[in-house]
């Protein structure tokens, strides 16, 4: 089972263990740091993990099985 934080969307820890706090918060749908995934109303899709790594393909959600960071 893959562990992903629901606050920062990074792999390897859960929200209760996240050291990033509010400044690391991001949406797994659109990569916005303005809201969490459950509050997302955006039509755009972007992976925050791929954006952080400057990967060329970011048009998927952070929880996608197609994510190369996953």
Phi and psi in degrees as GROMACS dihedral restraints (atoms count N, CA, C in turn):
[ dihedral_restraints ]
;  ai    aj    ak    al  type     phi  dphi    fc
    3     4     5     6     1   -88.2    20    10
    4     5     6     7     1   133.8    20    10
    6     7     8     9     1  -102.9    20    10
    7     8     9    10     1   126.9    20    10
    9    10    11    12     1  -135.3    20    10
   10    11    12    13     1   133.8    20    10
   12    13    14    15     1   -72.3    20    10
   13    14    15    16     1   131.8    20    10
   15    16    17    18     1   -82.2    20    10
   16    17    18    19     1    -4.9    20    10
   18    19    20    21     1   -91.6    20    10
   19    20    21    22     1   -59.7    20    10
   21    22    23    24     1   -99.1    20    10
   22    23    24    25     1   -10.5    20    10
   24    25    26    27     1    73.0    20    10
   25    26    27    28     1     4.8    20    10
   27    28    29    30     1   -76.9    20    10
   28    29    30    31     1   157.4    20    10
   30    31    32    33     1   -90.9    20    10
   31    32    33    34     1   153.4    20    10
   33    34    35    36     1   102.7    20    10
   34    35    36    37     1    -5.4    20    10
   36    37    38    39     1  -152.4    20    10
   37    38    39    40     1   167.7    20    10
   39    40    41    42     1  -108.7    20    10
   40    41    42    43     1   168.4    20    10
   42    43    44    45     1   -54.2    20    10
   43    44    45    46     1   -40.7    20    10
   45    46    47    48     1   -64.3    20    10
   46    47    48    49     1   -21.7    20    10
   48    49    50    51     1  -102.6    20    10
   49    50    51    52     1     2.7    20    10
   51    52    53    54     1   -69.2    20    10
   52    53    54    55     1   126.3    20    10
   54    55    56    57     1   -94.5    20    10
   55    56    57    58     1    -2.7    20    10
   57    58    59    60     1   -78.0    20    10
   58    59    60    61     1   -24.4    20    10
   60    61    62    63     1    62.9    20    10
   61    62    63    64     1  -157.2    20    10
   63    64    65    66     1   -64.8    20    10
   64    65    66    67     1   -29.9    20    10
   66    67    68    69     1   -69.8    20    10
   67    68    69    70     1   -19.9    20    10
   69    70    71    72     1   -94.8    20    10
   70    71    72    73     1    -6.8    20    10
   72    73    74    75     1   -56.9    20    10
   73    74    75    76     1   136.3    20    10
   75    76    77    78     1  -155.8    20    10
   76    77    78    79     1   155.0    20    10
   78    79    80    81     1   -87.7    20    10
   79    80    81    82     1   133.8    20    10
   81    82    83    84     1   -77.6    20    10
   82    83    84    85     1   -10.9    20    10
   84    85    86    87     1   -86.4    20    10
   85    86    87    88     1   -51.1    20    10
   87    88    89    90     1  -121.1    20    10
   88    89    90    91     1    -1.2    20    10
   90    91    92    93     1    72.4    20    10
   91    92    93    94     1    10.1    20    10
   93    94    95    96     1   -69.6    20    10
   94    95    96    97     1   145.3    20    10
   96    97    98    99     1  -100.5    20    10
   97    98    99   100     1    12.0    20    10
   99   100   101   102     1   -88.6    20    10
  100   101   102   103     1   -17.8    20    10
  102   103   104   105     1  -157.3    20    10
  103   104   105   106     1   166.7    20    10
  105   106   107   108     1   -92.7    20    10
  106   107   108   109     1   167.9    20    10
  108   109   110   111     1   -57.2    20    10
  109   110   111   112     1   -40.6    20    10
  111   112   113   114     1   -66.8    20    10
  112   113   114   115     1   -15.4    20    10
  114   115   116   117     1  -103.4    20    10
  115   116   117   118     1     4.8    20    10
  117   118   119   120     1   -73.3    20    10
  118   119   120   121     1   130.1    20    10
  120   121   122   123     1  -120.5    20    10
  121   122   123   124     1     8.2    20    10
  123   124   125   126     1   -74.7    20    10
  124   125   126   127     1   146.8    20    10
  126   127   128   129     1   -91.4    20    10
  127   128   129   130     1   -11.9    20    10
  129   130   131   132     1   -88.2    20    10
  130   131   132   133     1   150.5    20    10
  132   133   134   135     1  -121.8    20    10
  133   134   135   136     1   130.2    20    10
  135   136   137   138     1  -153.8    20    10
  136   137   138   139     1   143.0    20    10
  138   139   140   141     1   -96.3    20    10
  139   140   141   142     1   116.1    20    10
  141   142   143   144     1   -64.5    20    10
  142   143   144   145     1   -32.9    20    10
  144   145   146   147     1   -68.0    20    10
  145   146   147   148     1   -39.8    20    10
  147   148   149   150     1   -71.4    20    10
  148   149   150   151     1   -36.0    20    10
  150   151   152   153     1   -62.7    20    10
  151   152   153   154     1   -45.7    20    10
  153   154   155   156     1   -59.7    20    10
  154   155   156   157     1   -31.2    20    10
  156   157   158   159     1   -96.0    20    10
  157   158   159   160     1     6.5    20    10
  159   160   161   162     1    56.2    20    10
  160   161   162   163     1    37.6    20    10
  162   163   164   165     1   -79.7    20    10
  163   164   165   166     1   149.4    20    10
  165   166   167   168     1   -70.8    20    10
  166   167   168   169     1   -32.1    20    10
  168   169   170   171     1  -104.9    20    10
  169   170   171   172     1   109.8    20    10
  171   172   173   174     1  -120.3    20    10
  172   173   174   175     1     7.8    20    10
  174   175   176   177     1   -83.3    20    10
  175   176   177   178     1    46.4    20    10
  177   178   179   180     1  -145.7    20    10
  178   179   180   181     1   164.6    20    10
  180   181   182   183     1   -78.4    20    10
  181   182   183   184     1   157.6    20    10
  183   184   185   186     1   -65.4    20    10
  184   185   186   187     1   -20.1    20    10
  186   187   188   189     1   -99.0    20    10
  187   188   189   190     1    15.6    20    10
  189   190   191   192     1   -79.6    20    10
  190   191   192   193     1   139.6    20    10
  192   193   194   195     1   -67.8    20    10
  193   194   195   196     1   -16.8    20    10
  195   196   197   198     1   -85.6    20    10
  196   197   198   199     1    -3.5    20    10
  198   199   200   201     1   -69.5    20    10
  199   200   201   202     1   125.1    20    10
  201   202   203   204     1   -67.1    20    10
  202   203   204   205     1   -23.1    20    10
  204   205   206   207     1   -73.4    20    10
  205   206   207   208     1   -31.1    20    10
